[in-house]
Amino acid sequence: MRRLARLLVAALPLLPAAAGADEARVATGRALFVANCQECHGPTGEGGAGGDIRGMKQPEVARATRGFEQMPAFDLGEADLAAIVAYLAAN
Ligand code: HEC
């Protein structure tokens, strides 16, 4: 029991670090989105010339950013896509 308590205490500092990583990813996604996507999908992905894409998952975002209907193609790596998906999920 005491050993378990010590393990829990040891794990505590990891929790804020994990939250920080998520926040950093969302912040990166926001920057990418504002620079590349906002003009057609609005500042949070709520829609405009392009549709409402809030909450869209990685497969749809990856497919769309290769060029979709009137949407231009973007050269985005996996990490950039994941960041944009995290931003869309946070809105
Ligand atoms: C020049 C305008 C324009 C820009 C810039 C743009 N899009 Fe789009 N996007 C569109 C249009 C038009 C559609 C298709 C019509 C619709 O969804 O209403 C679309 C559709 C989508 C879809 C939905 C695909 C589906 O399966 O329905 C996603 C996801 C998407 N865009 C993501 C992005 C992301 C991420 C970016 C930035 C990297 C971006 N778009 C930039 C115009 C744009």
Boltz pocket constraint, residues with backbone or C-beta under 6 A from the ligand:
constraints:
  - pocket:
      binder: B
      contacts: [[A, 32], [A, 33], [A, 36], [A, 37], [A, 38], [A, 39], [A, 40], [A, 41], [A, 49], [A, 50], [A, 51], [A, 52], [A, 53], [A, 56], [A, 60], [A, 61], [A, 64], [A, 65], [A, 68], [A, 69], [A, 70], [A, 71], [A, 72], [A, 74], [A, 84]]
      max_distance: 6.0
